[in-house]
Each structure stands twice: as structure tokens, then as C-alpha cells.
Amino acid sequence: MNKQIYTKIIATGSYVPADVVTNEHFLNYTFYDPATGKPFDKSNEEIVRKFYEITNIAERRWATHDEVNSDIAAKAAEAALNSGSIDRESLDFIICCHNFGDVAYGNSRCDCMPSLANRVKKLLEISNPACICHDLISGCPGWTQGMIVANAYLTSKTFTRGLVIGSDLLSRIADPYDRDAMIFSDGAGATVVEAVDSDTPTGIIAHSSRSDCNPYLNLLNLGRSYNPAHNPAERLIKMAGHKVYVYALTNVAASVKDSIDKAGLDILDIKKILIHQANEKMDEAIVKQLFRLYDKNMPDNIMPMSIRYLGNSSTATVPTLLDLIVKNNMPGHEIREGDNIVLCSIGAGMNINSIVYKW
């Protein structure tokens, strides 16, 4: 086989904020029914219990009051560079994948100028002017989309090495009167990627994407608080939870299968499926459906989950999960050399990305 250029991950890093917020934190909140604009007529104990039964989220992490998104993105990037002993001046590009820029504590206003990638470059003290910076906004699949863009850069011989970061502070733009706000958390994950010549497939060997803007554009969006008395000018994240669930179950498994088929593999060739940590039961239903497309049963231990204690940190979930496994911080899970894994995410837009990666 002739040599080809492949995109390979040569280092990983993540930043998990120290502030642990358990479900009990929300017992004193007042949640409003979006249909009536009035508080729910059920107790918070019941709301929180139902929330856990549906999502399996017991706790999540929030950034400290003095941290913004570019801070935690830089910390994840620093961890990746240090873990791989990477010369930061050798980077050709930095892609920072996020959704809301830097949001200061106590103010939900999104700040995206200058770009977070530029801010990260400054925080990393990289002086190389040939290291370009840009942001990517694609909902929760931002990091997987960033990896696909990086793959295009590297395999086209445009660049040889870069940094892809997924980072979000969802706690700052969540509506405190919306029970869905309990899903959201903060975090950052990063990967250093490099172009490698190989006569056998390695790294990113296939990917598949889709975007269903019509009719699903506004299943996640920014809108007014469910509390009519809250500042009407403030825009907070809103999610049509059940509709997102239905869309995911209808479309994600087929996209993953498409990426596996493009790689010339069978589902039994896949050792791990790292899927966006949005809802544990939803993710399990998606993976079970994927195996049914191959007329197979879902095996145990193929789907690592961090959502129970990290919540949904949007575009940070998949790179964080990958780093936890690589650093042996996910008991019962490992990725060995030669393993085929899937990196998959779904989110606002609605967008789906699935990457098949040979470790």
C-alpha cells in the first residue's frame, strides 16, 4: 500500500473545574413551567429525583468565579502540551471550539472578540506568528467538527501540527428558572494533532457528518428566562429536551454506521464508542440502536460515561472523556494501540459528527 497522510493525536489534556455541584444544590431553586410562566406545582425533591432518573446526572462541575472560558481552554491545552512534551512554538494552528465565548461571572453576555483561540495563544505564551488561530462554533459537536477541520488541514499538507480545543462554560448562560439547567456544566478538553505518513491506516481513518437545520434549527437556542419577571433582555440557553432526544434516536446511529462503513470496518471492530455526554440513557439507547443496525447486541463496557459526575459540558465532553481514558482516570476502560474507536457528538443546529479513529 502506498503511504498516505493521516491525522494522529499525539497528546491529550483536559481541565475539570474543582467546584462540585450536586443535585441537592438545586433544591432551593424555583423552576418555572415554560407553558404557563408559573412555578411548577410539584416539589423540587420530585423534580430533582425525576431529573436523575432520566439523565443519570448526580453532579456536575462549575468554573470558579474568576475563570472564563479562555482560561480553562488554555489549562486543558497546557495539560496536553505538557503530557506530550510538545514544543508549543511548533504548532501551526490553534482551533478553539466553543459556543459562547468568554462569559464573566454574574453576566451572561457572550464575549468572542478577540477570538478565544487568540486568547489561548497569548495565555500559552506562544510567540510564533505562523501559528494561526481561529474559533469554531458548532454546538456540542464543536470539538469533533474541529478535528474534521484539522484533518483537512493536515492531510492537504497545509499544516503539520496543531491544537484542537473543546471548551464551554454553560453554567454562566443557563436559566436558573429552567429545570434543564441542571444538565449543564463547565469543562475543557484538548488534543494535539499531527500529520503522519503511513502505509497502513492510522489516526483518523473516516468520518461522517450531517446538519439538519430544517426543520430542527431551534431545538437549542438562546431565549428569555422562563421566569417572566427576569430581565427580558437577557438571553439564556433553551433546549427542547424531548425533541432533541427523538432527533438523536432517529439520526445518530445511522451517522455512526456511515463512518464505520467508510472505514471499511464492522461494528465488532470497534473497541470503544466515545459519545457526547448529554444524557446517559439517551446515549445507551443510541448505541444499542447502532448495534441493531448490524443485527448485533450491544456488548458491555463499550461506552465509557463521565456524565454522572461531570454533567454535560457541551463541546468539551468528548475530548475530556478521551483524556480521562488515556490518562488511566476512567476505571474499567482503556484504549490500546491498534484499537478502533468512535468519537461522536450531536448538538445545536442540529449537527452530528462521527469520527472513526485507529489508535
C-alpha positions in Angstrom: 0.0 0.0 0.0 1.3 3.5 -0.8 1.9 5.8 2.0 -0.8 8.3 2.9 -1.0 11.2 5.3 -3.2 10.6 8.3 -4.2 12.8 11.3 -2.9 11.4 14.5 -3.5 12.5 18.1 -0.1 12.8 19.8 -1.2 14.3 23.1 -4.4 14.9 25.1 -5.3 17.1 28.0 -8.3 18.3 30.0 -9.4 20.7 32.7 -12.1 19.7 35.1 -13.2 22.6 37.3 -12.8 22.0 41.1 -16.3 23.2 42.1 -18.5 20.2 42.5 -22.3 21.0 42.3 -24.5 18.1 43.4 -28.2 17.7 42.5 -29.1 18.8 46.1 -27.8 22.3 45.2 -31.0 22.8 43.2 -33.4 22.0 45.9 -33.8 25.7 46.8 -34.3 26.8 43.2 -37.6 27.9 41.8 -38.3 26.2 38.5 -40.9 27.7 36.1 -43.2 25.8 33.7 -42.5 27.2 30.2 -46.1 26.5 29.2 -47.6 28.6 32.0 -44.9 31.0 33.1 -45.5 30.0 36.6 -43.6 27.8 39.1 -44.2 24.1 38.8 -46.9 22.7 41.2 -44.5 19.9 42.2 -41.8 19.8 44.8 -38.1 20.3 43.9 -37.4 17.0 45.5 -39.6 15.4 42.9 -38.1 17.5 40.0 -34.6 16.6 41.0 -35.4 12.9 41.5 -37.0 12.7 38.1 -34.1 14.6 36.5 -31.7 12.0 37.9 -33.8 9.1 36.7 -33.9 10.5 33.2 -30.3 11.6 32.8 -28.3 9.7 35.5 -26.5 13.0 36.3 -25.7 13.2 40.0 -23.3 16.1 40.0 -21.5 18.5 37.6 -18.5 20.9 37.7 -18.7 24.7 37.6 -15.8 27.0 37.0 -14.7 29.3 39.8 -15.9 32.9 39.7 -12.6 34.2 38.5 -12.3 31.8 35.5 -13.6 32.4 32.0 -13.8 30.0 29.1 -10.4 31.0 27.5 -8.8 30.4 30.9 -10.0 26.8 31.2 -9.3 26.2 27.5 -5.7 27.3 28.0 -5.4 25.0 31.0 -6.6 22.0 29.0 -4.2 22.9 26.2 -1.3 23.3 28.6 -2.1 19.9 30.0 -2.0 18.4 26.5 1.3 20.1 25.6 2.9 19.0 28.8 1.7 15.4 28.6 3.2 15.0 25.2 6.3 17.1 25.8 5.3 19.2 22.8 7.2 22.3 21.8 4.3 24.9 21.7 6.2 27.0 19.2 6.0 24.1 16.7 2.2 24.5 16.4 0.9 25.6 13.0 -2.7 26.3 14.2 -5.0 26.5 17.2 -8.7 25.8 16.8 -10.8 26.7 19.8 -14.3 25.1 19.7 -16.9 26.7 21.9 -20.4 28.3 21.8 -20.5 31.4 24.0 -17.0 32.8 24.2 -15.8 34.3 27.5 -18.8 34.9 29.9 -17.9 36.7 33.1 -19.4 35.5 36.3 -22.7 37.3 37.0 -23.1 38.5 33.4 -24.4 36.2 30.6 -23.1 38.4 27.9 -21.0 36.5 25.3 -17.6 37.9 24.5 -15.9 36.5 21.3 -13.6 39.3 20.3 -10.8 38.7 20.0 -11.3 35.0 19.3 -10.8 32.5 22.1 -8.1 30.8 20.1 -6.1 34.1 20.1 -6.6 34.5 23.8 -5.4 30.9 24.4 -2.3 31.5 22.3 -1.5 34.5 24.4 -2.1 32.6 27.7 0.2 29.8 26.4 2.8 32.5 25.6 3.3 31.3 22.1 5.2 33.9 20.1 5.3 32.1 16.7 3.4 34.4 14.3 3.0 31.5 11.8 0.7 29.7 14.3 -2.7 30.8 13.1 -5.8 31.0 15.4 -9.5 30.7 14.8 -12.6 29.7 16.6 -15.3 27.1 15.6 -18.9 27.2 16.8 -21.0 24.2 16.0 -23.0 23.4 19.2 -21.9 20.4 21.3 -20.2 18.7 18.3 -17.7 21.6 18.1 -14.6 19.6 19.0 -15.4 16.8 16.6 -16.0 19.4 13.9 -12.7 21.0 14.9 -11.0 17.6 14.5 -12.5 17.2 11.0 -11.2 20.7 10.0 -7.8 19.9 11.5 -7.8 16.6 9.5 -8.4 18.7 6.3 -5.5 21.0 7.2 -3.1 18.1 7.8 -4.0 15.7 5.1 -3.9 18.5 2.5 -0.3 19.3 3.6 -1.4 22.8 4.5 0.0 22.3 8.1 1.8 19.6 10.0 0.8 20.1 13.7 -2.0 21.8 15.6 -4.1 22.1 18.7 -7.8 21.4 18.8 -9.7 22.5 22.0 -13.3 22.0 23.1 -14.3 24.2 25.9 -17.5 25.7 27.4 -18.9 27.4 30.5 -22.6 26.5 30.3 -23.3 27.4 33.9 -23.0 31.1 33.0 -25.7 31.1 30.3 -28.1 28.6 31.9 -31.5 29.9 33.0 -31.7 29.4 36.8 -35.5 29.0 36.5 -35.3 26.2 33.9 -35.1 22.7 35.2 -33.0 21.7 32.1 -30.2 23.9 33.5 -29.3 21.1 35.8 -27.9 19.2 32.8 -25.2 21.8 32.1 -21.6 22.0 33.4 -18.2 23.6 32.6 -15.0 22.0 31.3 -12.4 21.8 28.6 -10.5 19.1 26.7 -7.7 19.4 24.2 -5.8 17.3 21.6 -2.5 17.9 19.8 -2.8 16.5 16.3 -0.1 15.9 13.8 0.2 14.7 10.1 1.9 11.4 9.8 2.9 9.3 6.8 1.8 5.7 7.0 1.4 2.8 4.6 -1.3 1.4 6.9 -4.4 3.3 8.2 -3.9 5.1 11.5 -5.4 8.0 13.3 -8.5 9.5 11.6 -9.5 6.9 9.1 -13.0 8.0 8.3 -15.7 10.5 9.4 -19.3 11.3 8.7 -21.3 14.4 9.3 -24.8 15.8 8.8 -26.7 19.0 9.6 -30.4 19.1 9.8 -31.1 22.9 10.1 -34.5 22.5 8.5 -36.7 21.8 10.4 -34.6 21.4 13.6 -32.7 24.7 13.7 -34.2 25.9 17.0 -34.2 22.8 19.2 -31.4 24.6 21.1 -31.2 28.4 21.1 -30.9 31.5 23.2 -34.1 32.8 24.6 -35.8 34.6 27.5 -35.9 33.2 31.0 -38.9 31.1 31.9 -39.5 33.5 34.8 -41.5 36.4 33.2 -40.1 38.7 35.9 -36.5 38.0 34.9 -34.5 40.6 32.8 -36.3 40.3 29.4 -33.1 41.5 27.6 -31.0 38.6 28.9 -30.7 35.6 26.5 -30.1 32.2 28.1 -29.8 28.7 26.7 -33.0 26.9 25.9 -33.4 23.3 24.9 -36.4 21.3 23.6 -35.3 18.3 25.5 -37.7 15.7 24.3 -37.4 16.8 20.6 -33.6 16.6 20.9 -34.0 13.1 22.3 -36.2 12.0 19.5 -33.9 13.6 16.8 -30.9 11.8 18.3 -32.5 8.4 18.4 -33.7 8.9 14.8 -30.4 10.0 13.3 -27.2 9.5 15.3 -26.9 5.7 14.9 -27.1 5.9 11.1 -24.4 8.6 11.0 -22.1 6.5 13.1 -22.7 3.4 10.9 -21.9 5.6 7.9 -18.5 6.5 9.3 -17.7 2.8 10.2 -18.8 1.7 6.7 -16.5 4.4 5.2 -13.6 3.0 7.2 -14.3 -0.5 5.8 -15.0 -1.9 9.3 -17.7 -3.8 11.1 -19.3 -2.8 14.4 -17.4 -5.7 16.1 -14.1 -4.0 15.0 -14.9 -1.0 17.3 -13.5 -1.3 20.8 -14.9 1.9 22.3 -17.6 4.5 21.4 -17.0 7.9 23.0 -20.3 9.7 22.5 -21.3 13.2 23.6 -22.2 13.1 27.3 -25.7 14.6 27.2 -28.0 12.0 28.7 -26.8 8.6 29.8 -30.0 6.8 28.9 -30.2 8.5 25.6 -26.6 7.6 24.8 -27.2 4.0 25.7 -30.3 3.9 23.5 -28.3 5.3 20.6 -25.5 2.8 20.9 -28.0 -0.1 21.3 -29.7 1.1 18.1 -26.3 1.2 16.3 -25.7 -2.4 17.1 -29.2 -3.4 16.0 -28.3 -1.9 12.5 -25.7 -4.6 12.4 -28.0 -7.2 13.8 -25.8 -7.4 16.9 -26.3 -6.9 20.6 -24.5 -4.1 22.4 -21.6 -5.5 24.5 -20.8 -4.4 28.0 -18.2 -1.8 28.6 -18.1 -0.3 25.1 -19.5 3.1 26.0 -17.5 5.0 28.7 -19.6 7.5 30.6 -18.5 10.5 32.7 -21.8 12.3 32.7 -22.8 11.1 36.2 -20.2 13.2 37.9 -19.2 15.8 35.1 -22.6 16.6 33.6 -22.9 18.0 30.1 -20.0 20.4 29.3 -21.1 20.6 25.6 -18.1 20.5 23.2 -15.7 19.6 26.0 -17.3 16.3 26.8 -15.7 14.0 24.2 -12.1 15.3 24.4 -12.3 15.3 28.2 -13.6 11.7 28.2 -10.8 10.7 25.8 -8.2 12.3 28.1 -9.6 10.6 31.2 -9.3 7.2 29.5 -5.8 7.9 28.0 -4.5 9.1 31.5 -6.0 6.0 33.2 -8.5 8.1 35.1 -11.6 6.1 33.9 -11.6 2.8 35.8 -12.5 -0.2 33.7 -11.7 1.5 30.4 -8.6 1.7 28.3 -7.6 2.3 24.7 -4.8 0.1 23.4 -2.6 0.6 20.3 -4.4 -0.6 17.2 -7.9 -0.2 18.8 -10.5 1.3 16.5 -12.7 3.9 18.4 -15.6 6.1 17.5 -15.7 9.8 18.6 -19.3 11.0 18.2 -21.3 14.1 19.1 -24.7 15.7 18.5 -25.9 19.2 19.2 -27.3 22.5 18.3 -28.2 23.0 14.7 -28.9 20.0 14.7 -25.4 18.8 13.9 -23.9 15.3 14.1 -20.3 14.2 13.6 -18.8 10.7 13.9 -15.1 10.0 13.6 -13.5 6.6 13.3 -10.0 6.7 14.8 -7.4 4.0 14.9 -5.2 4.4 18.0 
